[in-house]
Amino acid sequence: MTTVLLTPRPSQLARDAFIDRYGDIYEHSPWIAAQAWEQGLDAAQDTPAGLAERLREQVDAASAEAQLALIRAHPDLAGKAAIGGELTDDSRSEQAGAGLDQCTPEEFARFERLNQAYRDRFDFPFVIAVRGLDRHAILAAFETRLGHTREQERRTAIEQIHRIARLRLEQRATESRSR
């Protein structure tokens, strides 16, 4: 089995080009890519798994405040940004893939209520890697996670964000191979 490489290869990019290409892997947080580049990249980061790990290290080493800012950079699921067409391309594609763009009015209302309850309880948006899930599974996860402590949810949100980033990198590698 051949190793899938990212194109362009991260280790071969100048700082600005790297940030242009990979700075959006973590939603509205190009600082993560900037720090990864400054730490140094080699051929190990030319694969989705390798780059995902290097980016993850930046987030995991960040302050609690920076991690909360990263969580807060994410949109509500099936929320006002989705309805208003204000999502990033990645978020729009991911939410559509989970069927969130096909919610009934009742489901949208339920998402809105859960988004608000979650924000009221934790002071940040509910984040989940939606790829491979449908809206029913997402709503069930919402209900379950509302029972967690704030610290459990902060950690869960960061883990979900790492999963989203890895999936985005894998998607980009797949797309570049099919061109």
C-alpha positions in Angstrom: 0.0 0.0 0.0 1.3 3.4 -1.0 1.5 6.2 1.5 -0.8 9.1 0.5 1.0 12.4 0.5 -0.5 15.9 0.8 -0.2 18.1 -2.2 1.6 20.4 -2.1 3.8 18.8 0.4 3.8 20.7 3.7 7.6 20.3 4.2 8.3 22.0 0.9 6.2 25.1 1.4 7.4 28.5 2.5 5.6 29.9 5.6 3.0 32.0 3.8 2.2 29.3 1.3 1.9 26.7 4.1 -0.5 28.9 6.0 -2.5 29.7 2.8 -2.9 25.9 2.1 -3.3 24.5 5.6 -4.2 27.4 7.9 -7.9 26.7 7.6 -7.7 23.1 8.7 -8.6 24.3 12.2 -11.6 26.6 11.9 -10.6 30.3 11.7 -7.4 29.5 13.5 -4.4 29.9 11.2 -2.1 30.5 14.3 -2.0 26.7 14.6 -0.5 26.2 11.1 1.9 29.1 11.7 3.2 27.6 14.9 3.5 24.2 13.2 5.6 25.7 10.4 7.8 27.6 12.8 8.4 24.4 14.8 9.7 22.9 11.5 8.3 20.4 9.1 9.9 17.5 7.4 8.8 14.6 5.3 7.0 13.0 8.2 4.4 15.9 8.0 3.8 15.3 4.3 1.1 12.8 5.1 -2.4 13.6 6.5 -1.6 11.6 9.7 1.9 13.3 10.1 0.6 16.8 9.6 -2.5 16.2 11.8 -0.2 15.1 14.6 2.1 18.2 14.3 -1.0 20.5 14.2 -2.5 18.6 17.2 0.7 19.3 19.2 0.3 23.0 18.8 -3.3 22.9 20.1 -2.5 20.6 23.0 0.4 22.9 24.0 -1.8 26.0 23.8 -3.2 27.8 26.8 -6.7 27.0 28.0 -7.7 30.4 26.8 -6.4 29.7 23.3 -8.1 26.3 23.3 -11.4 28.0 24.2 -10.9 30.6 21.5 -10.5 27.7 19.0 -13.6 26.0 20.2 -15.5 29.3 20.0 -14.3 29.7 16.4 -16.7 26.9 15.4 -20.2 27.5 14.2 -23.4 26.1 15.8 -24.6 23.0 14.0 -27.6 23.8 11.8 -27.5 27.3 13.3 -27.9 30.8 12.0 -24.5 30.7 10.2 -25.7 27.7 8.3 -29.1 29.1 7.5 -27.5 32.4 6.5 -24.8 30.8 4.2 -21.9 32.1 6.4 -20.1 28.8 7.0 -16.6 28.0 5.7 -16.6 25.7 2.7 -15.4 22.8 4.9 -18.1 23.4 7.5 -20.8 23.7 4.9 -19.7 20.5 3.2 -19.4 18.6 6.5 -22.8 19.7 7.8 -24.5 19.0 4.4 -22.8 15.5 4.4 -24.6 14.8 7.7 -27.9 16.0 6.3 -28.0 19.1 8.5 -29.1 21.2 5.5 -32.2 18.9 5.1 -33.6 19.3 8.6 -37.3 19.7 9.1 -38.5 22.9 10.7 -39.0 20.9 13.9 -35.4 19.6 13.7 -34.0 23.1 13.1 -36.0 24.3 16.2 -34.5 21.4 18.2 -31.0 22.2 17.1 -31.6 25.9 18.0 -32.8 24.9 21.5 -29.9 22.5 22.0 -27.3 25.0 20.7 -28.6 27.6 23.1 -28.8 25.2 26.1 -25.3 24.0 25.4 -23.9 27.6 25.0 -25.7 28.6 28.2 -24.2 25.7 30.1 -20.7 25.6 28.7 -20.1 29.1 27.2 -18.9 27.7 23.9 -20.5 25.9 20.9 -21.2 22.2 20.7 -18.5 20.7 18.4 -18.7 17.3 16.9 -17.0 15.7 13.9 -20.2 15.1 11.8 -18.6 13.1 9.1 -20.2 9.6 9.2 -23.1 10.8 11.4 -26.6 11.7 10.6 -28.7 14.4 12.2 -30.4 11.9 14.6 -27.0 10.7 15.9 -25.8 14.3 16.3 -29.0 15.3 18.3 -28.5 12.2 20.5 -24.9 13.2 21.2 -26.1 16.7 22.0 -28.5 15.4 24.6 -25.8 13.1 26.2 -23.1 15.7 26.3 -25.3 18.3 28.0 -24.9 16.2 31.1 -21.1 16.5 31.2 -19.1 18.9 33.2 -17.5 22.0 31.6 -14.0 20.4 31.7 -15.2 17.2 30.2 -16.8 19.1 27.4 -13.8 21.3 26.8 -11.7 18.2 26.4 -14.3 16.5 24.3 -14.6 19.5 22.0 -10.8 19.7 21.5 -10.7 15.9 20.7 -13.6 16.4 18.2 -11.7 19.4 16.7 -8.6 17.2 16.2 -10.8 14.6 14.5 -12.3 17.2 12.2 -8.8 18.4 11.3 -7.5 14.9 10.5 -10.6 14.2 8.4 -10.1 17.5 6.5 -6.5 16.6 5.8 -7.4 13.1 4.6 -10.1 14.7 2.4 -7.6 17.1 0.8 -5.1 14.2 0.2 -7.9 12.2 -1.5 -9.0 15.2 -3.6 -5.5 15.9 -4.8 -5.0 12.2 -5.8 -8.1 12.3 -7.9 -7.1 15.3 -9.9 
